[in-house]
Amino acid sequence: MSSRWAENQSMMARRFFLATIAQAAVCLALAWGLAAVFDAPPPSDRLRLPRAFQFGTLCLIQGSWFLHVSLKNVKMERQTPFRKSLLLALTFAVLFVGIQSYGLWSFVHGTTDFQNPQMNTHGFVFMFTALHAMHFVVAQSVLLWVTLAAFCDRYDHEYYFGVTFATWFWHALGIAWIAILCVFSIAS
């Protein structure tokens, strides 16, 4: 007997591709919109982390909470709250990436000595933040796949490994981000 997941599995790649493009477009539009509304900070030699990083961190924490709630709901076979929590987590993931992208842009534009990044802390901070952002795009893609699979009835109280993996991947990157913020707060 075939399941809804098995029947829709062939469509998942196409859906994932289109959803990834849409997700990237929303993240870029959000970053550009924030850049248009909030101009770049005045250039400075001093290390200053953009306020966008703080707001992005709030989105990260909220997304982490919704992922935790979704994992709890799928274990209890509450499919509707499970899917709603996943959608909310994905929404906060998109907000996080969009706000962080704007934060990186304002960080670069708020630095006077970015021409020689090997000789200052700005290049180091930018590299760490950009590297973390690349990992977060991967985590966002995992979350997108899990969300699409959830709407194809892939997960239930017996099988929810993908949700567990996405949740713990997100939590690990969140802890890494908070550690990076702490280190850079001390450095500035």
Steps between C-alpha positions, in 0.01 A plus 500: 500500500651832399497802725445863410872555558597229249261644240632854542866413532566556131359854524712593802811598303307743283312645797821533697677677212216748450458557873874558537491766227198665662663487843824654368302774323314587821827509700664728242193723474493534878871586513466755218188646657678544833797656321267744323314597817796506740805655343848369572654612830770765486845348438715436804840352583354345814340157491124547524258220444181608324174507692364270229701218658305546824163496324610204292595317817145547630369340179747216546380435854135515397561261208681265735202502736255422219718212382505361850119530515465329161713208616286465811180511291610240247594260779145536633349458149348849497549566130331840466695671782814317381470646150409847629805498726722396211362782285562750779855367546559535127361855508741595778784330311428720197479807723828406666687456172352821352582708807847348531567574132412862562720489812797378295440774244483770766807354673702530179373852429559612859872420486763751389788256478342214309748532212761296689302237694807294591628779723191571710227331699225604258606242243515232769151585623364512147657164416355332810157649442497413130616145574224461756250642248600236245435227757167658580396493135561124513293474820227707337500263202472199731209668677335575165533135393358376831210744473416391146526135603274564799226624268537175302434295814859385540516532879290355777544376856699199378734673253621853561878478454507784246326731744739399778802560275374842385424601859839403638684647199317827558572493876872430441531791257309722741742418780793566265348838403452604862862400574617708201300799625648464849856486366447804279327692777806444716730596212321827437 
